[in-house]
Amino acid sequence: MTRFERTKVQLKQVWCVGLLGVGTLLWTPIAFLLRLVLPRGLGHRIGRGVARRFFAFYVWNLRATGYARIDLDELAPILDQRGIIVAANHPCLLDALLLLSRLPDGVPLMKAELADSVFWGAPAHLAGYISNRNIMGAVRTARDRIAEGAQVLIFPEGTRSNPWPLGPLRGAIAIIAQRAQAPVQTVIIETNTLFLSKGWPLHRIAPTPVHFRARLGCRFEPPTDVARFMDELREHFEQELARAKLHPPVGEASLA
């Protein structure tokens, strides 16, 4: 890569990362005020609607700059389905916003430090997103959101995939599915890079275009046996990731 090409990619990366930060920063004070004055249900609809549209604009921007190829069309069959759990693997920081850009009533189970942060907290609370600070509280909230017809997004690994391509799975998803009696629709996220994966520094330049693809996996009925469900879920993710069409370069993992 020439110096000119490298500078061009750097500028695209700064723009794409910066756009996400600026958009969130502008929305946060508005979301804080709306949360104070709006009824909860209306606030949730507005919060999720704004988030989906902004994330969709962000995805469009990634594509338009040539920085990324993003294939989400295979999610179409579940977009009109309500009261389900969407379970996906978690290769990078962008996974949630990619899926939320398509899910019309998406509600993620998110880390407590994000839900409580000055930067993300107000938009998350306005939209009715679920904090994992207290597991039983998260289970109850997720059950309520599912009963309302939300599409609850859960990354069973709880954090970005480590080790690659799939880290240990946590049992919260099984408990939520069992308590809510909700089906679990798996989504397989494939990528050709470790960009923004666990351990990837923000300043490191990714080879472009980065490519993300999301496709539907199996659907599981609400579990009766939590341990067996978790074993079957892990086996399914492992099998699907083993046949993925997109893979990071062999040497890239050592550089993340």
C-alpha positions in Angstrom: 0.0 0.0 0.0 1.4 3.4 -1.0 1.6 6.3 1.4 -1.2 8.0 -0.5 -3.4 4.9 -0.4 -2.7 4.4 3.3 -3.6 8.1 4.1 -6.8 7.7 2.1 -7.8 4.6 4.1 -6.8 6.4 7.4 -9.1 9.3 6.6 -12.0 7.0 5.8 -11.5 5.1 9.0 -11.4 8.3 11.0 -14.5 9.6 9.3 -16.4 6.3 9.8 -15.4 6.0 13.5 -15.9 9.7 14.2 -19.4 9.8 12.6 -20.6 7.2 15.1 -19.3 9.2 18.0 -20.6 12.6 16.7 -24.1 11.2 16.0 -24.3 9.6 19.5 -23.0 12.8 21.1 -25.7 14.9 19.4 -28.5 12.5 20.2 -27.6 12.0 23.9 -28.9 15.3 25.4 -32.1 15.1 23.3 -32.7 11.5 24.4 -32.1 12.6 28.0 -34.8 15.3 27.8 -37.2 13.1 25.9 -36.9 10.4 28.6 -38.0 12.9 31.2 -41.1 14.1 29.4 -42.4 11.2 27.3 -44.5 8.2 28.5 -42.3 5.1 28.6 -44.0 3.3 25.7 -43.8 6.3 23.4 -40.2 6.9 24.5 -39.2 3.3 23.6 -40.7 3.6 20.1 -39.0 6.9 19.4 -35.7 5.8 20.9 -35.6 2.6 18.9 -36.8 4.3 15.7 -34.1 7.0 15.9 -31.5 4.4 16.7 -32.5 2.2 13.8 -32.5 5.1 11.3 -29.2 6.4 12.5 -27.5 3.0 12.4 -29.0 2.4 8.9 -27.5 5.8 7.8 -24.2 4.8 9.4 -24.2 1.5 7.5 -25.0 3.4 4.3 -22.1 5.7 5.0 -19.7 2.7 5.4 -20.8 1.4 2.1 -20.8 4.7 0.3 -17.2 5.5 1.2 -16.1 2.2 0.0 -14.8 1.4 3.4 -17.0 -1.7 3.9 -19.1 -4.2 2.2 -22.1 -5.1 4.4 -24.5 -7.8 3.4 -27.6 -7.9 5.6 -30.3 -8.9 3.1 -30.5 -12.5 4.5 -32.1 -11.1 7.6 -35.3 -10.1 5.7 -37.4 -13.2 6.8 -37.3 -12.1 10.5 -37.8 -8.4 10.2 -41.5 -8.6 10.7 -41.4 -11.2 13.5 -42.0 -10.0 17.0 -41.5 -11.5 20.4 -38.3 -13.4 19.5 -34.7 -13.6 20.7 -32.1 -12.9 18.1 -28.8 -14.6 19.1 -25.6 -13.8 17.2 -21.9 -14.4 17.5 -19.9 -11.3 18.2 -16.7 -10.8 16.1 -16.4 -7.0 16.5 -17.7 -3.8 18.0 -20.0 -3.0 15.0 -22.1 -6.1 15.3 -24.9 -4.7 17.4 -25.4 -1.6 15.3 -25.3 -3.6 12.1 -28.2 -5.8 13.3 -30.1 -2.9 14.9 -29.9 -1.1 11.6 -32.3 -3.7 10.2 -34.4 -4.9 13.2 -37.4 -2.5 13.4 -38.0 -3.2 17.1 -34.6 -4.4 18.2 -33.6 -4.3 21.9 -30.1 -5.4 22.8 -28.9 -6.9 26.1 -26.0 -4.6 26.7 -23.1 -4.3 29.1 -23.9 -2.3 32.3 -21.0 0.1 31.7 -22.5 1.1 28.4 -26.0 1.4 29.6 -24.9 3.6 32.5 -22.3 5.7 30.6 -22.7 9.4 29.9 -22.2 8.7 26.2 -24.6 5.9 25.6 -26.8 5.8 28.7 -29.6 8.3 27.8 -30.3 6.8 24.3 -30.2 3.3 25.7 -32.6 4.1 28.5 -35.0 6.0 26.2 -35.1 3.0 23.8 -35.7 0.5 26.6 -32.5 -1.4 26.1 -31.6 -4.0 28.7 -28.6 -3.7 31.1 -26.9 -6.8 32.3 -25.9 -5.3 35.6 -28.3 -7.6 37.5 -28.9 -10.9 35.7 -32.3 -11.6 37.2 -33.3 -8.0 36.6 -32.2 -8.4 33.0 -34.2 -11.7 32.7 -37.4 -9.9 33.9 -36.8 -6.9 31.7 -36.1 -9.1 28.7 -39.2 -11.1 29.4 -41.3 -7.9 29.5 -39.8 -6.6 26.3 -40.5 -9.9 24.5 -44.1 -9.8 25.8 -44.4 -6.3 24.3 -43.3 -7.7 20.9 -39.6 -6.6 20.8 -36.9 -8.4 19.0 -34.4 -9.0 21.9 -30.8 -9.1 20.6 -28.4 -11.2 22.6 -24.7 -12.0 22.0 -24.4 -15.3 24.0 -20.6 -14.8 24.3 -21.3 -11.6 26.4 -18.3 -9.9 24.8 -16.4 -9.9 21.5 -15.3 -13.4 20.4 -12.3 -14.6 22.3 -10.8 -17.0 21.4 -11.6 -16.5 17.7 -14.0 -17.4 16.2 -16.2 -18.2 19.2 -15.7 -17.6 22.9 -17.5 -19.3 25.8 -21.2 -18.9 25.8 -23.1 -17.6 28.8 -26.3 -19.1 30.1 -28.4 -15.9 30.4 -29.9 -16.5 26.9 -31.3 -19.9 27.9 -32.8 -18.5 31.1 -34.4 -15.6 29.2 -35.8 -17.9 26.5 -37.2 -20.3 29.1 -38.8 -17.7 31.3 -40.2 -15.7 28.3 -41.1 -18.9 26.3 -39.6 -17.2 23.3 -38.0 -18.9 20.3 -34.3 -18.2 19.7 -33.3 -17.3 16.1 -29.6 -17.6 15.5 -27.7 -15.2 13.3 -24.3 -16.0 12.0 -22.0 -13.0 11.4 -19.1 -13.6 9.1 -16.2 -11.2 8.4 -13.0 -11.1 6.4 -11.1 -9.2 9.1 -10.4 -8.9 12.8 -11.1 -5.1 12.5 -12.5 -3.9 15.9 -12.3 -7.4 17.3 -11.1 -8.2 20.8 -7.7 -6.6 21.2 -7.8 -4.5 18.0 -6.5 -1.0 18.7 -8.6 1.8 17.3 -5.6 3.4 15.6 -4.7 0.3 13.6 -5.6 0.5 9.9 -7.7 -2.3 8.5 -7.3 -3.6 5.0 -10.2 -2.4 3.0 -12.9 -3.0 2.1 -13.8 -4.7 5.3 -16.6 -7.2 4.7 -19.4 -8.2 7.0 -22.2 -10.7 6.2 -25.1 -11.7 8.4 -27.2 -14.8 7.7 -29.8 -16.7 9.5 -29.0 -19.9 11.3 -31.3 -22.4 13.0 -34.3 -21.4 15.2 -34.5 -23.1 18.6 -37.8 -23.5 20.5 -37.9 -22.3 24.1 -35.7 -24.6 26.1 -36.9 -27.1 28.7 -33.3 -28.2 29.6 -31.0 -25.2 29.9 -27.7 -27.1 29.9 -28.7 -29.1 26.8 -29.9 -26.0 25.0 -26.5 -24.3 25.6 -24.6 -27.3 24.3 -26.8 -27.4 21.2 -26.4 -23.7 20.7 -22.6 -23.8 20.9 -22.5 -26.8 18.5 -24.6 -24.9 16.0 -22.5 -21.8 16.1 -19.3 -23.9 15.7 -20.7 -25.8 12.7 -21.9 -22.6 11.0 -18.7 -20.7 11.6 -16.7 -23.6 10.3 -18.5 -23.4 6.9 -18.4 -19.5 6.8 -17.5 -18.0 3.4 -15.6 -15.1 5.0 -12.5 -15.6 7.1 -9.8 -13.2 8.4 -6.4 -13.6 6.8 -4.4 -16.3 8.6 -1.7 -14.0 10.0 -4.1 -11.2 11.1 -5.0 -12.8 14.5 -1.5 -12.4 15.8 -1.6 -8.7 15.1 -4.9 -7.9 16.8 
